[in-house]
Amino acid sequence: MEASRVKPGFNGVGAGLDGSSRRGYMGGVGAAAAGSGGRGSPVDACGVSLRVFVLAATLVAAVVMGVDRQTRNIQITLADTLPPLQVPVAAKWSYSSAFVYFVVANAMVCVFSAAALAACRRRGAVVPVMVGDLLALALLFSAVGAAAEFGILGERGNSHVRWAKVCNVYGAFCERAMAAVIVSLIAAFANLVMLMLTILAIHKSSSYY
């Protein structure tokens, strides 16, 4: 008689006869240690490395944008008969709602990545962490889009509404902001790759074949 096959559950528990095949959230596969009581599971080094990279990249992006500030002296002419006044004008990330959202979003993803690393060996955290990864992915891409749009506006201006470009005056400010956006965009793609690998690993562990 052909032995019946049992399909593994969503939590990644294998269908071996001895029940020793386990899969953690990060996609790693291996045999559980004897006497461990099912309290931990092996993790994939690639998944952990990607999450550590996302944590570091979002932290760098949030810090670089959060300290971005530049002050320049702007000439203001009050009257043709009077000499122009040199007025110091500062450009700061907190003056833009898009940049504020960017800093908050990257800080939230950074904190979540640290919490996910701490819970990566717990099988009960599979679904919450996956949902958190989806939300983190949406946060990163939306924050990058908002900050990039504001940066392009500062670089090129908008002649239709008579908004002048400012990056020709605050060059260092715009360069640091663009660097933070690029780092956050790389973190978003790394988060996307990590999520795709995790979904693929869960699909393989839940498949008959």
C-alpha positions in Angstrom: 0.0 0.0 0.0 1.3 3.4 -0.9 2.2 5.5 2.1 0.0 8.5 2.6 1.6 11.9 2.3 0.7 14.7 4.7 1.0 18.3 3.4 3.0 20.5 5.7 1.3 23.3 7.5 1.8 27.0 6.9 4.0 27.3 9.9 6.7 25.4 8.0 6.6 22.2 10.1 7.8 19.4 7.9 6.0 16.1 7.2 8.8 13.8 8.1 7.9 10.6 10.0 10.0 11.7 13.0 8.8 15.3 12.8 12.3 16.6 12.9 12.2 18.7 9.7 11.7 22.4 10.7 11.7 25.7 8.8 12.2 29.1 10.3 10.8 32.4 9.0 14.0 33.4 7.3 13.7 30.4 5.0 16.4 28.1 6.5 15.9 24.4 6.6 17.5 21.9 8.9 17.0 19.3 11.6 16.0 20.6 15.0 18.3 19.7 17.9 17.1 16.8 20.1 15.4 17.9 23.2 14.9 21.5 22.0 11.1 21.1 22.5 10.4 23.0 19.2 11.3 26.4 20.8 13.7 27.4 18.0 14.3 26.8 14.3 17.3 27.3 12.0 17.4 30.5 10.0 18.8 31.3 6.6 22.0 33.4 6.6 20.9 35.1 3.4 17.6 36.2 4.9 19.3 37.4 8.1 21.9 39.3 6.1 19.3 41.1 4.0 17.4 42.1 7.1 20.5 43.4 8.8 21.2 45.4 5.6 17.7 46.8 5.6 18.1 47.8 9.3 21.5 49.5 8.6 20.4 51.2 5.4 17.2 52.7 6.9 19.1 53.9 9.9 21.6 55.6 7.7 18.9 57.1 5.5 17.0 58.5 8.5 20.1 59.9 10.2 21.4 61.5 7.0 18.1 63.2 6.3 17.5 64.0 9.9 20.7 66.0 10.3 20.4 67.7 6.9 20.6 71.4 7.2 22.3 74.3 5.4 22.3 78.1 5.9 23.1 80.5 3.2 23.2 84.3 3.0 20.5 85.6 0.6 20.6 89.1 -0.8 17.4 91.1 -0.3 17.0 94.5 -2.0 14.6 96.8 -0.2 15.1 99.8 -2.5 17.2 100.7 -5.5 18.8 103.5 -3.5 19.8 101.2 -0.6 22.5 98.5 -0.5 21.2 94.9 -0.5 20.9 93.2 2.8 22.5 89.8 3.5 19.9 87.7 5.3 20.9 84.2 6.6 18.2 81.7 5.4 18.3 78.1 6.5 17.1 75.0 4.7 16.1 72.2 7.0 14.5 68.8 6.5 11.7 69.5 9.0 10.5 72.4 6.8 9.2 69.8 4.3 6.4 67.4 5.2 7.7 64.9 2.6 11.1 64.8 4.3 9.5 64.5 7.7 7.5 61.5 6.4 10.7 60.1 5.0 12.5 60.2 8.3 9.6 58.8 10.3 9.0 55.9 7.8 12.7 54.9 7.7 12.9 55.0 11.5 9.8 52.8 11.8 11.2 50.3 9.3 14.6 50.3 11.2 12.9 49.5 14.5 10.7 46.8 12.9 13.7 45.2 11.3 15.5 45.0 14.7 12.3 43.5 16.3 12.0 41.0 13.4 15.6 39.9 13.9 15.0 39.2 17.5 11.9 37.1 16.6 13.2 35.3 13.5 13.6 32.0 15.3 10.1 31.9 16.6 7.6 30.1 14.4 4.7 31.9 15.9 6.0 35.2 14.5 5.8 34.0 10.9 2.6 35.7 9.9 3.0 38.9 12.0 6.5 39.5 10.6 5.4 38.9 7.0 2.6 41.4 7.4 5.1 43.8 8.9 7.4 43.3 6.0 4.6 44.1 3.6 3.8 47.3 5.5 7.5 48.2 5.7 7.8 47.7 2.0 4.9 50.1 1.3 6.3 52.6 3.8 9.7 52.7 2.2 8.5 53.0 -1.4 6.0 55.7 -0.5 8.5 57.6 1.5 11.1 57.4 -1.3 8.6 58.6 -3.8 7.5 61.5 -1.7 11.0 62.6 -0.9 12.2 62.2 -4.5 9.3 64.2 -5.9 10.1 67.1 -3.5 13.8 66.8 -4.3 13.1 67.0 -8.1 10.9 70.1 -7.4 13.8 71.7 -5.5 16.2 70.8 -8.3 14.1 71.9 -11.3 11.4 74.1 -9.8 8.0 74.4 -11.4 7.4 77.2 -13.9 3.7 76.6 -14.1 3.1 77.7 -10.5 6.2 80.0 -10.4 8.1 77.9 -7.9 11.8 78.6 -8.2 14.4 75.9 -7.9 16.5 76.1 -4.7 19.1 73.4 -5.2 21.3 75.9 -7.0 21.5 77.8 -3.7 21.4 75.0 -1.2 23.5 72.5 -3.1 24.9 70.6 -0.1 21.5 70.2 1.4 20.0 68.7 -1.8 23.0 66.4 -2.3 22.6 64.9 1.2 18.9 64.6 0.8 19.4 62.8 -2.5 21.9 60.4 -0.9 19.5 59.5 1.8 16.8 58.8 -0.8 19.1 56.5 -2.8 20.1 54.6 0.3 16.4 54.2 1.3 15.5 53.0 -2.2 18.2 50.3 -2.1 16.8 49.2 1.3 13.3 49.0 -0.2 14.5 46.7 -3.0 16.5 44.6 -0.4 13.3 44.3 1.6 11.4 43.3 -1.5 14.0 40.6 -2.4 13.9 39.3 1.2 10.1 39.1 1.2 10.1 37.2 -2.2 12.6 34.7 -0.9 10.6 34.1 2.2 7.3 33.6 0.3 9.1 31.2 -2.0 10.6 29.2 0.9 7.1 28.9 2.5 5.6 27.8 -0.8 8.2 25.1 -1.2 7.8 23.9 2.4 4.0 23.7 1.9 4.1 21.9 -1.4 3.7 18.2 -2.1 6.5 18.3 -4.7 
